[in-house]
Amino acid sequence: MPSTRSHRHLASKFLILFAMVCGLGLTVLFAVVQRMPQQVAQARSGDEMLGFVRRVLASTEDVWDRLFASAGATYEKPKLVIFTGSVPSACGTGLAASGPFYCPLDRRLYLDFEFFDQLARRHGARGDFAQIYVIAHEVAHHVQTLLGIEQRVHAFELRSPGIAANQVLVRFELQADCLAGVWASMVQDRLELGDLEEAFAATKALGDDTVDRKTTGVVVPDSFTHGTAEQRTNWFKRGLAEGHIQACNTFNTPDITGTLDTAAAERINGLLSRQVPAPQQGTD
């Protein structure tokens, strides 16, 4: 998802409710537009979604804490903002229609739960791990900020607007996909049957070429900002197969497609075969 510049829109009315998430080191800010009475049921299901997102973020914190510590650095945890409709950020006003985003200026990750419903209904990417992939991708933008990568990409965009900037932005987003794969590699022992297929369905559904075909029927490569379905899937798989940040240097490779070598492809196939069925609920 775009990290900053695509979310500068006019603000709509909103309420901001503050809450502290205990035990995770995350400050959660809830920005919600006025709800009509029939939206109360949606708010209750939002509580379940919040618990789900908190567990995913806790997992990303554990992994990136370890990886940063192994390099002698400290991982600064991002803040989470849950919103509906629109939300102000240091990067401008974000709209739910634009999807989840990360703002490097305030180091907050912005999520609208409605996007996950859209991910399933409009894009056909269903399942928990499709949603987990989206969260891991946004967290990866935070990692890029901590590593100084986002700042260099933003500086390049200011110097070289247009197609050149878009090409760099695509590499930036593909790197986030790869870093999300690195996180998934570190929790592979928790993967359940179908998890990886759900993630791959999301990377394909959110490819620029896929979105273009669904929205306009015409694929315009010069307008790409995230990469094709093939590129996004391959770079996520590369991070998953290799399991380290060095595998995610999308800025210094002639093959932006991210084609896997034989060994990496075999590791992915091995992970797919090792996924275990989800635990079944007990019966009386």
C-alpha positions as CSV (number, residue, x, y, z in Angstrom):
1,M,0.0,0.0,0.0
2,P,1.2,3.6,-0.6
3,S,3.1,4.9,2.5
4,T,2.4,8.6,2.3
5,R,1.8,10.7,-0.7
6,S,-1.3,9.1,-2.1
7,H,-3.4,9.9,1.0
8,R,-3.6,13.7,0.8
9,H,-7.3,14.3,0.6
10,L,-9.9,16.6,2.2
11,A,-10.9,15.6,5.7
12,S,-14.4,14.6,6.7
13,K,-15.9,14.8,10.2
14,F,-14.6,12.3,12.7
15,L,-14.3,11.5,16.4
16,I,-11.1,10.4,18.0
17,L,-11.2,8.0,20.9
18,F,-8.1,7.1,22.7
19,A,-7.2,3.7,24.2
20,M,-4.1,2.0,25.5
21,V,-3.3,-1.5,24.3
22,C,-1.9,-3.2,27.3
23,G,1.1,-5.6,27.2
24,L,2.0,-5.0,23.5
25,G,3.8,-1.7,23.7
26,L,1.3,-0.3,21.1
27,T,-0.7,2.8,21.4
28,V,-4.0,2.4,19.5
29,L,-5.9,5.4,18.4
30,F,-9.5,4.9,17.2
31,A,-10.7,7.4,14.7
32,V,-14.4,6.7,13.8
33,V,-16.9,8.6,11.8
34,Q,-20.4,9.0,13.3
35,R,-22.2,5.7,13.1
36,M,-25.8,5.2,12.2
37,P,-27.7,2.8,14.6
38,Q,-27.6,-0.1,12.2
39,Q,-23.8,0.0,12.3
40,V,-23.6,-1.2,15.9
41,A,-23.2,-4.9,14.9
42,Q,-20.3,-3.9,12.8
43,A,-18.6,-2.2,15.8
44,R,-18.9,-5.4,17.8
45,S,-17.2,-7.4,15.1
46,G,-14.6,-4.7,15.0
47,D,-13.6,-5.8,18.6
48,E,-12.8,-9.2,17.3
49,M,-10.8,-7.7,14.4
50,L,-8.9,-5.5,16.8
51,G,-7.9,-8.6,18.8
52,F,-6.8,-10.3,15.6
53,V,-4.7,-7.3,14.5
54,R,-3.1,-7.0,17.9
55,R,-2.0,-10.6,17.8
56,V,-0.5,-10.1,14.4
57,L,1.3,-7.0,15.4
58,A,2.7,-8.7,18.5
59,S,4.1,-11.4,16.3
60,T,5.8,-8.8,14.0
61,E,7.3,-7.1,17.0
62,D,8.7,-10.3,18.3
63,V,10.3,-11.1,14.9
64,W,11.7,-7.6,14.1
65,D,12.9,-7.2,17.7
66,R,15.0,-10.3,17.3
67,L,16.3,-9.4,13.8
68,F,17.3,-5.9,14.8
69,A,18.9,-7.1,18.0
70,S,21.0,-9.6,16.0
71,A,22.4,-6.6,14.1
72,G,23.1,-4.7,17.3
73,A,20.1,-2.3,16.8
74,T,16.8,-1.6,18.6
75,Y,13.5,-2.1,16.9
76,E,11.2,0.9,17.6
77,K,7.6,-0.4,17.6
78,P,5.1,1.4,15.4
79,K,1.8,2.9,16.7
80,L,-1.4,1.5,15.3
81,V,-4.4,3.7,14.3
82,I,-7.8,2.1,13.6
83,F,-10.1,4.3,11.6
84,T,-13.3,4.3,9.7
85,G,-14.0,6.7,6.8
86,S,-11.1,9.1,7.1
87,V,-8.3,9.9,9.4
88,P,-5.7,12.7,9.8
89,S,-2.1,11.8,9.8
90,A,1.2,13.6,9.6
91,C,1.3,12.6,5.9
92,G,-2.1,14.1,5.2
93,T,-5.7,12.8,5.5
94,G,-6.1,9.1,4.8
95,L,-9.3,7.8,3.3
96,A,-10.7,4.3,3.8
97,A,-11.1,4.0,0.0
98,S,-7.3,4.2,-0.4
99,G,-6.7,1.2,1.9
100,P,-4.3,0.7,4.8
101,F,-1.2,2.9,4.9
102,Y,1.9,3.7,6.9
103,C,3.0,7.2,7.6
104,P,6.8,7.5,8.2
105,L,6.4,11.1,9.5
106,D,4.5,9.9,12.6
107,R,5.5,6.3,12.4
108,R,2.0,5.0,12.6
109,L,0.2,2.2,10.8
110,Y,-3.3,3.1,9.7
111,L,-5.9,0.4,9.2
112,D,-9.6,0.4,8.3
113,F,-11.2,-3.0,8.9
114,E,-13.6,-2.4,6.0
115,F,-10.6,-3.0,3.7
116,F,-10.3,-6.6,4.8
117,D,-13.9,-7.1,3.7
118,Q,-13.1,-5.4,0.4
119,L,-10.1,-7.7,0.0
120,A,-12.3,-10.7,0.1
121,R,-15.4,-9.5,-1.7
122,R,-13.8,-7.3,-4.5
123,H,-10.4,-8.8,-4.9
124,G,-11.2,-12.5,-4.1
125,A,-8.4,-12.8,-1.5
126,R,-10.1,-14.5,1.4
127,G,-8.8,-15.9,4.7
128,D,-6.9,-14.7,7.7
129,F,-3.5,-14.9,6.1
130,A,-4.5,-12.7,3.3
131,Q,-5.2,-10.0,5.9
132,I,-2.0,-10.9,7.8
133,Y,0.0,-10.3,4.7
134,V,-1.4,-6.8,4.3
135,I,-0.5,-6.0,7.9
136,A,3.0,-7.5,7.5
137,H,3.5,-5.4,4.4
138,E,2.6,-2.1,6.2
139,V,4.9,-3.1,9.1
140,A,7.6,-3.6,6.5
141,H,7.3,0.0,5.5
142,H,8.0,0.9,9.1
143,V,11.1,-1.3,9.0
144,Q,12.2,0.5,5.8
145,T,11.8,3.8,7.6
146,L,13.9,2.6,10.6
147,L,16.6,1.5,8.1
148,G,16.6,4.9,6.3
149,I,15.3,3.4,3.0
150,E,12.0,5.3,2.9
151,Q,13.8,8.7,3.4
152,R,16.1,8.0,0.4
153,V,13.2,6.9,-1.8
154,H,11.2,10.0,-0.8
155,A,14.2,12.3,-1.6
156,F,14.5,10.6,-5.1
157,E,10.8,11.2,-5.7
158,L,11.3,14.9,-5.0
159,R,14.3,15.1,-7.4
160,S,12.9,12.9,-10.2
161,P,9.1,13.0,-10.3
162,G,7.1,11.1,-13.0
163,I,7.8,7.7,-14.4
164,A,11.3,7.4,-12.9
165,A,9.9,8.0,-9.4
166,N,7.2,5.4,-10.1
167,Q,9.8,2.8,-11.0
168,V,11.7,3.4,-7.8
169,L,8.4,3.4,-5.8
170,V,7.6,0.0,-7.3
171,R,11.0,-1.4,-6.1
172,F,10.2,0.1,-2.7
173,E,6.9,-1.6,-2.5
174,L,8.3,-4.9,-3.7
175,Q,10.9,-4.7,-1.0
176,A,8.1,-4.4,1.6
177,D,6.5,-7.5,0.1
178,C,9.9,-9.3,0.5
179,L,10.3,-8.1,4.1
180,A,6.8,-9.3,4.8
181,G,8.0,-12.7,3.5
182,V,11.0,-12.6,5.8
183,W,8.6,-12.1,8.8
184,A,6.5,-15.1,7.5
185,S,9.6,-17.2,7.3
186,M,10.4,-16.6,10.9
187,V,6.9,-17.8,12.0
188,Q,6.7,-20.7,9.5
189,D,6.3,-23.2,12.4
190,R,2.9,-21.7,13.1
191,L,1.6,-21.9,9.5
192,E,-1.6,-23.8,9.0
193,L,-2.9,-25.6,5.9
194,G,-3.8,-23.0,3.3
195,D,-2.1,-20.0,4.9
196,L,0.5,-19.5,2.2
197,E,-2.0,-19.9,-0.6
198,E,-4.1,-17.2,1.1
199,A,-1.1,-14.9,1.2
200,F,-0.2,-15.6,-2.5
201,A,-3.8,-14.9,-3.5
202,A,-3.5,-11.5,-1.8
203,T,-0.2,-10.6,-3.5
204,K,-1.7,-11.5,-6.9
205,A,-5.0,-9.7,-6.3
206,L,-3.2,-6.5,-5.3
207,G,-0.8,-6.4,-8.2
208,D,-1.1,-3.3,-10.3
209,D,-1.9,-5.2,-13.4
210,T,-4.7,-7.1,-11.7
211,V,-6.2,-3.9,-10.3
212,D,-5.9,-2.2,-13.6
213,R,-7.8,-5.0,-15.4
214,K,-10.6,-5.0,-12.8
215,T,-11.0,-1.2,-12.6
216,T,-10.4,0.1,-16.2
217,G,-9.8,-3.0,-18.3
218,V,-6.5,-1.5,-19.5
219,V,-3.1,-2.2,-18.0
220,V,-0.9,0.9,-17.8
221,P,2.7,-0.1,-16.7
222,D,3.9,3.5,-16.4
223,S,1.3,4.2,-13.7
224,F,2.4,1.2,-11.6
225,T,3.2,2.0,-8.0
226,H,3.4,-1.5,-6.3
227,G,4.4,-4.0,-9.0
228,T,2.6,-6.7,-11.0
229,A,0.9,-9.7,-9.5
230,E,3.9,-11.8,-10.5
231,Q,6.4,-9.4,-9.1
232,R,4.6,-9.0,-5.7
233,T,4.2,-12.8,-5.3
234,N,7.7,-13.6,-6.3
235,W,9.3,-11.1,-3.9
236,F,7.1,-12.2,-1.0
237,K,8.2,-15.8,-1.8
238,R,11.8,-14.7,-2.0
239,G,11.7,-13.3,1.6
240,L,9.8,-16.4,2.7
241,A,12.4,-18.7,1.2
242,E,15.5,-16.9,2.2
243,G,14.4,-15.6,5.6
244,H,16.8,-12.6,5.8
245,I,16.8,-8.9,5.0
246,Q,19.7,-9.2,2.5
247,A,17.5,-11.2,0.2
248,C,15.3,-8.1,-0.3
249,N,17.6,-5.7,-2.1
250,T,15.1,-4.8,-4.9
251,F,17.1,-1.7,-5.7
252,N,20.2,-3.4,-6.9
253,T,18.9,-6.2,-9.1
254,P,18.3,-6.3,-12.9
255,D,15.5,-8.8,-12.4
256,I,12.7,-6.8,-10.8
257,T,10.4,-9.8,-11.5
258,G,12.1,-11.5,-8.6
259,T,12.2,-14.9,-10.3
260,L,13.1,-17.6,-7.7
261,D,16.1,-19.8,-8.3
262,T,15.7,-23.6,-8.1
263,A,16.7,-23.8,-4.5
264,A,14.4,-21.0,-3.4
265,A,11.5,-22.6,-5.3
266,E,12.1,-25.9,-3.7
267,R,12.1,-24.3,-0.2
268,I,8.7,-22.7,-1.0
269,N,7.4,-26.1,-2.1
270,G,8.7,-27.6,1.0
271,L,6.9,-25.0,3.2
272,L,3.7,-25.7,1.3
273,S,3.9,-29.4,1.9
274,R,4.7,-28.9,5.6
275,Q,1.7,-26.7,6.5
276,V,-0.4,-28.5,9.1
277,P,-4.2,-28.6,9.3
278,A,-5.8,-26.0,11.7
279,P,-6.7,-27.5,15.1
280,Q,-10.3,-28.7,15.2
281,Q,-12.7,-27.6,17.9
282,G,-13.6,-30.3,20.4
283,T,-17.0,-31.9,20.2
284,D,-19.3,-32.9,23.1
